Amino acid sequence: MIREPILAINFKAYPTAFGIKGLNIAKSAEKVY
C-alpha cells in the first residue's frame, strides 16, 4: 500500500502550508485513520 504513507506525509505537510486550516485537515485525517 504505497498511497497511505504518501497521504500521511502530505497531511503532515498541510499544517505548515495552510496553517490553522491545515491543522484541522490533519486532525480530521487522523480521525479517519
Distance bins in CASP14 RR format, pairs under 12 A and 6 or more apart:
PFRMAT RR
TARGET T0000
AUTHOR 0000-0000-0000
RMODE 2
METHOD distances of the structure
MODEL  1
1 7 0 0 0 0 0 1 0 0 0 0 0
1 8 0 0 0 0 0 1 0 0 0 0 0
2 8 0 0 0 0 0 1 0 0 0 0 0
2 9 0 0 0 0 0 1 0 0 0 0 0
3 9 0 0 0 0 0 1 0 0 0 0 0
3 10 0 0 0 0 0 1 0 0 0 0 0
4 10 0 0 0 0 0 1 0 0 0 0 0
4 11 0 0 0 0 0 1 0 0 0 0 0
4 29 0 0 0 0 0 1 0 0 0 0 0
4 32 0 0 0 0 0 1 0 0 0 0 0
4 33 0 0 0 0 1 0 0 0 0 0 0
5 11 0 0 0 0 0 1 0 0 0 0 0
5 12 0 0 0 0 0 1 0 0 0 0 0
5 33 0 0 0 0 0 1 0 0 0 0 0
6 12 0 0 0 0 0 1 0 0 0 0 0
6 13 0 0 0 0 0 1 0 0 0 0 0
7 13 0 0 0 0 0 1 0 0 0 0 0
7 14 0 0 0 0 0 1 0 0 0 0 0
7 25 0 0 0 0 0 1 0 0 0 0 0
7 26 0 0 0 0 0 1 0 0 0 0 0
7 29 1 0 0 1 0 0 0 0 0 0 0
7 30 0 0 0 0 0 1 0 0 0 0 0
7 32 0 0 0 0 1 0 0 0 0 0 0
7 33 0 0 0 0 1 0 0 0 0 0 0
8 14 0 0 0 0 0 1 0 0 0 0 0
8 26 0 0 0 0 1 0 0 0 0 0 0
8 29 0 0 0 0 1 0 0 0 0 0 0
8 30 0 0 0 0 1 0 0 0 0 0 0
8 32 0 0 0 0 0 1 0 0 0 0 0
8 33 1 0 0 1 0 0 0 0 0 0 0
9 16 0 0 0 0 0 1 0 0 0 0 0
9 26 0 0 0 0 0 1 0 0 0 0 0
9 29 0 0 0 0 0 1 0 0 0 0 0
10 16 0 0 0 0 0 1 0 0 0 0 0
10 17 0 0 0 0 1 0 0 0 0 0 0
10 18 0 0 0 0 0 1 0 0 0 0 0
10 22 0 0 0 0 0 1 0 0 0 0 0
10 25 0 0 0 0 1 0 0 0 0 0 0
10 26 0 0 0 0 1 0 0 0 0 0 0
10 29 0 0 0 0 1 0 0 0 0 0 0
11 17 0 0 0 0 0 1 0 0 0 0 0
11 18 0 0 0 0 0 1 0 0 0 0 0
11 22 0 0 0 0 1 0 0 0 0 0 0
11 23 0 0 0 0 0 1 0 0 0 0 0
11 24 0 0 0 0 0 1 0 0 0 0 0
11 25 1 0 0 1 0 0 0 0 0 0 0
11 26 1 0 1 0 0 0 0 0 0 0 0
11 27 0 0 0 0 1 0 0 0 0 0 0
11 28 0 0 0 0 1 0 0 0 0 0 0
11 29 1 0 1 0 0 0 0 0 0 0 0
11 30 1 0 0 1 0 0 0 0 0 0 0
11 31 0 0 0 0 0 1 0 0 0 0 0
11 32 0 0 0 0 1 0 0 0 0 0 0
11 33 0 0 0 0 1 0 0 0 0 0 0
12 22 0 0 0 0 0 1 0 0 0 0 0
12 23 0 0 0 0 0 1 0 0 0 0 0
12 25 0 0 0 0 0 1 0 0 0 0 0
12 26 1 0 0 1 0 0 0 0 0 0 0
12 27 0 0 0 0 0 1 0 0 0 0 0
12 29 0 0 0 0 1 0 0 0 0 0 0
12 30 0 0 0 0 0 1 0 0 0 0 0
13 19 0 0 0 0 0 1 0 0 0 0 0
13 22 0 0 0 0 1 0 0 0 0 0 0
13 23 0 0 0 0 0 1 0 0 0 0 0
13 25 0 0 0 0 0 1 0 0 0 0 0
13 26 0 0 0 0 1 0 0 0 0 0 0
13 29 0 0 0 0 0 1 0 0 0 0 0
14 20 0 0 0 0 0 1 0 0 0 0 0
14 21 0 0 0 0 1 0 0 0 0 0 0
14 22 1 0 1 0 0 0 0 0 0 0 0
14 23 1 0 0 1 0 0 0 0 0 0 0
14 24 0 0 0 0 1 0 0 0 0 0 0
14 25 1 0 1 0 0 0 0 0 0 0 0
14 26 1 0 1 0 0 0 0 0 0 0 0
14 27 0 0 0 0 0 1 0 0 0 0 0
14 28 0 0 0 0 0 1 0 0 0 0 0
14 29 0 0 0 0 1 0 0 0 0 0 0
14 30 0 0 0 0 0 1 0 0 0 0 0
15 21 0 0 0 0 1 0 0 0 0 0 0
15 22 1 0 1 0 0 0 0 0 0 0 0
15 23 1 0 1 0 0 0 0 0 0 0 0
15 24 0 0 0 0 1 0 0 0 0 0 0
15 25 0 0 0 0 1 0 0 0 0 0 0
15 26 1 0 1 0 0 0 0 0 0 0 0
15 27 0 0 0 0 1 0 0 0 0 0 0
15 29 0 0 0 0 0 1 0 0 0 0 0
15 30 0 0 0 0 0 1 0 0 0 0 0
16 22 0 0 0 0 1 0 0 0 0 0 0
16 23 0 0 0 0 1 0 0 0 0 0 0
16 25 0 0 0 0 0 1 0 0 0 0 0
16 26 0 0 0 0 0 1 0 0 0 0 0
17 23 0 0 0 0 0 1 0 0 0 0 0
17 25 0 0 0 0 1 0 0 0 0 0 0
17 26 0 0 0 0 0 1 0 0 0 0 0
18 24 0 0 0 0 1 0 0 0 0 0 0
18 25 1 0 0 1 0 0 0 0 0 0 0
18 26 0 0 0 0 1 0 0 0 0 0 0
19 25 0 0 0 0 1 0 0 0 0 0 0
19 26 0 0 0 0 1 0 0 0 0 0 0
20 26 0 0 0 0 0 1 0 0 0 0 0
20 27 0 0 0 0 0 1 0 0 0 0 0
21 27 0 0 0 0 0 1 0 0 0 0 0
21 28 0 0 0 0 0 1 0 0 0 0 0
22 28 0 0 0 0 1 0 0 0 0 0 0
22 29 0 0 0 0 1 0 0 0 0 0 0
23 29 0 0 0 0 0 1 0 0 0 0 0
23 30 0 0 0 0 0 1 0 0 0 0 0
24 30 0 0 0 0 0 1 0 0 0 0 0
24 31 0 0 0 0 0 1 0 0 0 0 0
25 31 0 0 0 0 0 1 0 0 0 0 0
25 32 0 0 0 0 0 1 0 0 0 0 0
26 32 0 0 0 0 0 1 0 0 0 0 0
26 33 0 0 0 0 0 1 0 0 0 0 0
27 33 0 0 0 0 0 1 0 0 0 0 0
END
